[in-house]
Amino acid sequence: MTEKKKVPGQTTLYHYRTGPARAGRHTHRLEMSRSKKGRVRQPSYALGRVVTVPQADPSLAWHDFEQRQQRMRHERARPPKRVVYASRTLAQTGTRAQSGRLNIVRPPLPYHQSPVPRRSGQLRARHSLLGRVLSFFAISAVLALVLGFTLTSSAFRIEQVNVTGTHNDALIRTVQGMGMQGQNIFLLDVPILKERVGTASPLVASVDISKQWPNQVTVTVVERTPALLWRTSQGTYSVDQRGVVIAPMSDTVGSRLGTVIDVTPQSHGKASGLLRPGQQLDPGMIGFALSVFQRLPQVTGIHQFELHYDGTMYASQSVQLGGGSGVQASKGAYIVKSPDGWQAYLGGEADPNPLDNRLIELREILNLVQKQQIAVSTIDLRYGLRPVIVPVKSNA
């Protein structure tokens, strides 16, 4: 322990001595400089460093440390000094002096009429509760007045109903006569009115109702677009792409439309002879008829023809995977009748054979019979890859 600590009495002294005699015993520091002429200048003298250590006994340092520790322990063991207060004199305090310390004399508080003042927190709480109650009743009264004014005032009653999107006078009068005029604009039930206008006429495809404050309503109607004409024994009606019967042909305004002649017997089909506006037909059946009107002239080059529909059920064959064949029931068949005297059974939309394949078969068959000069009466394409050709019977 004594070896690691530095003895406080040991100090190192540094001093420098000059002279050429002591320059050989110490390290010389030479300063070299070159003059303008290139000569080397030698130093005139050299400085030497001399280190001396005073002579001291290292064992004395531990005794000094022990003595310092004992002195500190004695100081901590002493009792604290007692503070003695001197008595005050009359000149110093203004009262007769007593032995010991005098208490501080404080002046009395000023007198108030209310010795215990009311707390401000209680007043604030009472005022806030009363303010909330009064504000609630005030807001309720204002809302009641505003609500009564909006529901009973004539300024918010509907005076005009505008119908846009159609030029049909009958439909416009029907929409305007549904009782919207005179109602309060805030109490107008828009979803129910949309449903009523949508079912009021088969011409309506969709309806949108908007309010123009304070007393007007605009009804925007989107009419159905006729896609083709459906002829029955009772008349001809226009039908849209979704199969909805719109109106009789006399009330249909538009471009030239294809006509489907329904030849279904009344005992087999409900649609035959019983069509009326608003009735729903099969959308797939209507879509297939539109495809025939579009693809038949493009594939076969035939532009003059009649398209008939027979709703009688029949059995159609379809080629399955693995070389087998299956038989399934098909609902209705379309028949193409040519002015040349032949007719072709195309089937319906439920047949697995695509329509373009059937039309290609029809084209090849017509080319073949024309080359061989064979007169045919019926070409049946409802049985997949096995078409049936019925020639014209000769009188001989």
Secondary structure, 3 states (H helix, E strand, C coil): CCCCCCCCCCCCEEEEEECCCCCCCCCCCCCCCECCCCCECCCCCCEEEEEECCCCCCCHHHHHHHHHHHHHHHHHHCCCCCCCCCCCCHHHHCCCCCCCCCCCCCCCCCCCCCCCCCCHHHHHHHHHHHHHHHHHHHHHHHHHHHHHHHHHCHHHECCEEEEECCCCHHHHHHHHCCCCCCCECCCCCHHHHHHHHHHHCCCEEEEEEEEECCCEEEEEEEECCCCEEEEECCEEEEECCCCEEEEEHHHCCCCCCCEEEECCCCCCCCCCCCCCCCCECCHHHHHHHHHHHHHHHHHHCCCCCEEEEEEEEEEEEEECCCCCEEEEEEEEEEEEECCCCCEEEEECCCCCCCHHHHHHHHHHHHHHHHHHCCCEEEEECCCCCCCEEEECCCCC
